[in-house]
Amino acid sequence: MAITPHSQVGRQPAELFKIAGHHGPVLDFDFNPFHEQILASCSDDTTVKVWGVPENGLTENITEPLVDLKGHQRKVTLLRFHPTANNVLASCSGDFTIKMWDIEAGGELGSPYEGYNNLIQDIVWNYDGSLLASSSKDKQMRIFDPRTGKCSGSVEAHEGSKTSKLCFLGRLGLVASCGFTKRSVRQIKTWDPRKLEAPIKTLDMDQSAGVLMPFYDSDCNIMYVGGKGDGNVKYFEMLPGGDIFPLSTYSSNVAQKGLCMVPKRALDVMHTEHCRILKLHSKAIEPLSFRVPRKSDAFQEDLYPLSLAGVAAHQSAPEWMEGPDKDPILASVDPSKSGSSGGAGPKKVMVAPKTNSQLQKELKAAEARIAELEKLLKENNISF
């Protein structure tokens, strides 16, 4: 399969508004996969905050979160929403803990694994959310059950002391790690989480200081890898046996500070856009569009199997804590099927819960109205 990347630089907005409720630098954020107006952020101020973003975008600065989650003792560095359960969020912190949150209830579900004595560098969910994988400064990759905290295995994933990042390979049931050798050669390894004694495949890439950031498209088994400080994004086909097959490279002389992958439901599928990665650099956020070069304007069913379209969650947070594991709900991204049982459906909008200040204001207004009505009844000698 040939995929051609196209670079597009978006227009600058006329006016910028901010989500600005943290009291320290924001270190990570993640959108709820089932409610695109719900955003979680974490900060150096030790808190996790959940925000409601208006459907048509920000029209003013937002400083008060919908939910304020407190429990970590040091800076919170990473956030990951659960792939199948609604409103379940995992966070990790400089206090060497991982915590699970129910953001709808505004409370903690527990700290699943507390065996760390070094900084946690990455956490990732597997395909159905039954496992979490983590990497840490002690070079260990750990696989554990997020509900019971039972660690099923750990291994030194890479010899180098620099940051390593992880990526579960969807329905393949494997996990990929990106790290360094002792000589700072960047490498990718694939692992079977049930047998961590040795990697299935090791691919040495190049010698560079930039941390590799992997992003996986589970629909077509393609992993995109970009290095922090690099200008390039390489992509590979991940084969069922764990082998890694290089496809191509997007090259640029503009260094990236960060990357993220856009959800499949937001792609321009009628023009065979297969992936879009947002590239953050010093002057802008640049969309990189990866397309399969075909001339037809028809929907290409062979390129777009049923996808993780974020149409619905299988279960609530309490149901997930008690119930069996379930695969994500898949849907077609064919625009002609939108809104039908076979399509991705209409855009979901979650009604954001009201903030404490809004509730207090409404309560005062209600109390004033009650007092006014009681006075009117008394003046007219009406009783019940």
C-alpha positions in Angstrom: 0.0 0.0 0.0 1.4 3.4 -1.0 0.5 6.3 1.3 1.5 9.8 0.3 1.7 12.6 2.9 0.7 16.1 2.1 1.6 19.1 4.3 -1.1 21.7 5.0 -0.6 24.8 7.2 -3.9 26.1 8.6 -4.9 29.7 8.9 -4.4 31.6 12.1 -7.6 32.3 14.0 -8.7 35.9 14.4 -8.8 35.7 18.2 -7.4 33.2 20.6 -9.1 32.1 23.8 -7.7 29.9 26.4 -8.4 27.1 28.9 -6.5 28.5 31.8 -7.4 27.0 35.1 -4.2 25.3 36.2 -1.7 27.0 38.6 1.3 25.5 36.9 2.5 24.4 33.5 0.2 21.9 31.6 2.1 18.7 31.0 -0.4 16.6 29.0 -4.0 16.5 27.8 -6.4 14.0 26.2 -9.8 14.2 24.6 -12.6 11.8 25.8 -12.9 9.3 22.8 -16.7 9.2 23.2 -17.5 12.9 23.9 -15.5 15.2 21.7 -16.4 18.3 23.8 -14.8 16.8 26.9 -11.1 17.4 27.5 -8.9 16.3 30.4 -5.6 18.1 31.3 -2.9 17.6 33.9 -0.3 19.9 35.4 2.7 20.6 37.5 0.2 21.8 40.1 -0.6 18.0 41.0 -4.2 18.1 39.7 -6.2 16.6 36.8 -8.9 18.8 35.5 -11.8 18.0 33.1 -13.1 20.7 30.8 -16.2 21.2 28.6 -15.3 22.7 25.3 -18.3 24.5 23.5 -19.4 22.7 20.3 -18.5 25.7 18.2 -15.2 26.4 19.9 -14.1 28.8 22.6 -15.7 32.2 22.7 -14.1 33.3 26.0 -11.4 32.1 28.3 -12.4 29.2 30.5 -10.9 29.1 34.0 -13.2 26.9 35.9 -13.2 23.1 35.2 -16.2 20.8 35.2 -14.3 18.4 37.5 -11.2 18.9 39.6 -9.4 15.7 40.4 -7.0 15.7 43.3 -5.0 12.8 44.7 -1.5 12.9 43.3 1.2 14.4 45.5 3.5 15.6 42.7 3.2 16.8 39.2 0.9 14.8 36.9 2.7 14.0 33.7 0.5 11.8 31.5 -3.2 11.1 30.8 -4.9 8.3 28.9 -8.7 7.7 28.4 -10.0 4.2 28.4 -10.7 2.8 24.9 -14.1 1.1 25.7 -15.4 2.3 29.1 -17.0 5.7 29.4 -15.3 8.4 31.4 -12.5 6.2 32.7 -9.2 8.0 32.8 -5.7 6.9 33.8 -3.0 9.3 35.0 0.6 9.0 36.2 2.6 11.3 38.3 6.0 12.2 39.7 5.0 10.6 42.9 5.6 7.2 41.1 1.9 6.2 41.1 -0.7 5.5 38.4 -4.3 6.4 39.3 -7.6 5.5 37.8 -10.5 8.1 37.7 -14.2 8.1 37.1 -14.5 11.6 35.7 -18.4 11.4 35.7 -18.5 10.7 39.4 -15.5 13.0 40.0 -13.6 10.4 42.1 -10.7 8.0 42.2 -11.2 4.3 41.2 -7.9 3.3 42.7 -4.1 3.1 42.2 -3.7 -0.2 40.3 0.0 -0.7 40.6 2.3 0.8 43.2 5.6 -0.9 42.6 7.4 2.0 41.0 10.5 3.7 42.5 11.4 5.8 39.4 9.6 8.3 37.1 7.0 6.7 34.9 7.7 7.6 31.3 4.6 6.3 29.5 1.3 4.4 30.0 -0.9 2.9 27.3 -4.1 0.8 27.2 -4.4 -2.4 25.1 -7.1 -2.8 22.5 -10.0 -3.7 24.9 -8.7 -1.8 28.0 -8.0 -5.0 30.0 -4.3 -4.3 30.4 -2.0 -1.3 30.9 1.6 -1.2 29.9 4.1 1.3 31.4 7.7 2.3 30.9 9.8 4.0 33.6 13.2 5.4 34.2 14.4 2.1 35.6 14.2 0.8 32.0 11.4 -1.7 32.9 8.3 -2.2 30.8 5.5 -3.6 32.9 2.2 -5.2 31.9 -0.5 -5.2 34.5 -4.3 -5.5 35.1 -5.5 -1.9 35.8 -8.4 -3.2 38.1 -6.5 -5.6 40.3 -3.0 -4.2 40.0 -1.6 -7.7 39.3 1.6 -7.4 37.3 1.8 -10.2 34.7 5.3 -9.4 33.6 8.2 -6.9 33.4 11.3 -6.7 31.3 14.2 -4.3 30.5 12.8 -3.1 27.2 15.9 -1.0 26.1 19.4 -0.7 27.4 19.6 3.1 27.0 18.7 5.4 29.9 16.7 7.8 27.8 12.9 7.9 27.7 11.1 4.9 26.1 7.6 5.1 24.7 5.0 2.3 24.2 2.2 1.4 21.8 -0.2 -1.6 21.9 -0.7 -3.0 18.4 -4.5 -3.2 18.4 -6.1 -6.6 17.6 -2.6 -8.1 17.0 -2.3 -8.4 20.7 1.3 -7.3 20.7 3.1 -4.2 22.2 5.8 -2.1 20.6 8.4 -0.2 22.5 10.6 2.7 21.2 13.8 3.4 23.0 17.6 3.6 22.8 20.6 1.3 23.0 23.6 2.2 25.3 25.1 4.0 22.3 22.0 6.1 21.7 20.9 4.2 18.7 17.1 4.5 18.4 15.3 1.2 18.1 11.8 -0.3 17.9 11.0 -3.6 19.4 7.8 -5.8 19.3 6.8 -8.0 22.3 4.3 -10.6 23.1 2.9 -9.4 26.5 2.4 -13.0 27.6 6.1 -13.9 27.0 8.4 -11.0 27.8 11.6 -13.0 28.0 12.8 -11.7 24.7 11.5 -9.3 22.0 9.9 -10.8 18.8 11.6 -8.3 16.6 14.2 -5.5 17.0 14.7 -2.8 14.4 17.6 -0.4 14.9 16.9 3.0 13.2 19.5 5.7 13.6 21.6 7.5 16.2 19.9 10.6 17.5 18.9 12.2 20.8 15.2 12.7 20.0 12.7 10.5 21.8 10.6 8.4 19.4 6.8 8.9 19.6 4.7 6.0 18.2 1.1 6.2 16.9 -0.8 3.2 15.7 -3.6 2.8 13.2 -5.3 -0.5 14.3 -7.5 -0.5 11.1 -4.6 -1.2 8.8 -1.8 -2.1 11.2 0.4 0.9 10.4 2.5 2.5 13.0 3.7 6.1 12.6 6.9 7.1 14.4 8.3 10.6 14.8 11.2 11.7 16.9 11.1 14.8 19.1 13.3 17.4 17.5 13.3 15.6 14.2 11.6 16.7 11.0 10.7 13.2 9.8 7.8 10.8 10.4 8.5 7.2 9.4 5.7 4.6 9.0 5.8 0.8 9.2 3.4 -2.0 8.6 3.2 -4.2 11.7 2.7 -7.8 10.8 0.7 -10.4 12.8 3.8 -12.3 13.8 5.5 -9.2 15.2 7.7 -8.4 12.2 8.2 -4.7 11.2 8.0 -3.8 7.5 9.1 -0.2 6.6 6.8 1.6 4.2 8.0 5.2 3.7 9.1 8.4 5.3 7.7 11.9 5.4 10.7 14.3 5.4 10.9 17.9 6.5 13.6 20.3 7.6 11.2 21.8 10.3 11.7 20.2 13.7 8.7 18.9 15.6 8.2 19.6 19.2 5.3 17.2 19.4 2.9 15.0 17.4 -0.6 13.6 17.8 -2.9 11.5 15.6 -6.4 12.8 14.6 -9.3 10.3 15.1 -10.4 8.3 12.1 -13.9 9.9 12.0 -12.3 13.3 11.3 -10.5 12.2 8.1 -11.3 13.2 4.6 -12.2 9.7 3.5 -13.7 10.8 0.1 -10.2 11.9 -0.9 -8.5 8.7 0.5 -7.0 10.4 3.5 -5.8 7.5 5.6 -4.2 9.3 8.5 -3.7 12.8 9.7 -1.0 13.8 12.2 -0.8 17.2 13.8 2.8 18.4 14.0 3.6 21.1 16.6 6.6 23.2 15.8 7.9 26.6 16.9 5.5 28.7 14.7 2.3 26.7 14.1 0.4 23.4 14.3 0.8 21.8 10.9 -1.5 19.0 9.7 0.3 16.2 7.9 -2.2 14.3 5.7 -1.3 10.8 4.5 -3.3 9.7 1.5 -3.5 6.7 -0.8 -3.1 8.0 -4.4 -6.3 7.0 -6.2 -8.2 9.0 -8.7 -11.7 7.8 -7.9 -14.0 10.1 -5.9 -16.0 7.1 -4.6 -15.7 5.8 -1.1 -12.9 3.1 -1.0 -14.3 0.3 1.1 -11.0 -1.7 1.0 -9.1 1.2 2.6 -11.6 1.8 5.4 -12.8 -1.3 7.3 -15.0 -0.9 10.3 -13.1 1.5 12.5 -12.7 2.9 16.1 -15.1 5.7 15.3 -15.8 6.6 18.9 -19.6 6.2 18.4 -20.3 4.8 21.9 -18.8 3.2 25.0 -19.5 -0.4 25.9 -19.9 0.2 29.6 -19.8 2.8 32.4 -16.9 3.1 34.8 -18.6 1.0 37.6 -19.6 -1.6 35.0 -16.0 -1.8 33.7 -14.6 -2.2 37.2 -17.0 -5.1 37.9 -17.8 -6.6 34.5 -16.0 -8.5 31.7 -13.7 -7.0 29.1 -15.3 -5.9 25.8 -13.8 -5.0 22.5 -14.4 -1.4 21.2 -17.6 -0.7 19.2 -16.6 -0.4 15.5 -18.4 1.6 12.8 -18.1 2.5 9.2 -16.6 5.9 8.3 -18.5 5.9 5.0 -20.3 9.3 4.9 -23.3 7.8 3.1 -23.9 5.6 6.1 -23.7 8.4 8.7 -26.6 8.2 11.1 -27.5 4.6 10.2 -26.8 1.5 12.1 -23.8 0.8 9.9 -22.3 4.2 10.0 -20.4 6.4 12.4 -23.6 8.2 13.3 -24.2 11.9 14.0 -21.6 13.8 16.0 -22.0 13.2 19.7 -22.2 16.1 22.0 -22.1 15.6 25.8 -24.0 18.1 27.9 -21.4 19.4 30.3 -22.3 19.4 34.0 -22.7 22.8 35.6 -19.9 24.3 37.7 -20.3 25.0 41.4 -20.5 28.8 40.7 -23.3 28.3 38.2 -25.2 26.1 40.6 -24.7 28.7 43.4 -26.0 31.5 41.2 -29.0 29.4 40.2 -29.7 28.5 43.8 -29.6 32.2 44.9 -32.0 33.1 42.0 -34.4 30.3 43.0 -34.4 31.3 46.6 -35.1 35.0 45.7 -38.0 33.8 43.4 -39.4 31.7 46.3 -39.2 34.6 48.7 -41.0 36.8 46.1 -43.8 34.3 45.6 -44.3 33.7 49.3 -44.6 37.5 49.8 -47.2 37.7 47.0 -49.2 34.9 48.5 -49.1 36.5 51.9 -50.3 39.9 50.5 -53.2 38.2 48.8 -54.1 36.1 51.9 -53.6 32.9 50.0 -52.6 29.8 51.9 -52.2 26.1 51.1 
